[in-house]
Amino acid sequence: MSETTGTGTGAAAIENDLATLREDVSRLADTISTLVADGAATAKGAAADAANTARDKAVSAVDDVSASIEQNPLTAVLIALGVGYVVGALGRRR
């Protein structure tokens, strides 16, 4: 009978250990899920910041080019003609 009682106590201890392990795994899964969500939010914020920075730089470049064209319209026309000529020459060669 002492074997049955010993086995019963051992089985109960194993069941308790398994229950504790299940709780630990559940908490670990919750923690990992939270960390992944936080990482995704951080990455999303960084991507949005990078997109805003790129947009601001593009708008600034367009404004600079527009101001340059307004200040030097003849130069802008000559540059456009030169670029058009080069593109046309490259197109004829192929």
Secondary structure, 3 states (H helix, E strand, C coil): CHHHHHHHHHHHHHHHHHHHHHHHHHHHHHHHHHHHHHHHHHHHHHHHHHHHHHHHHHHHHHHHHHHHHHHCHHHHHHHHHHHHHHHHHHHHHC
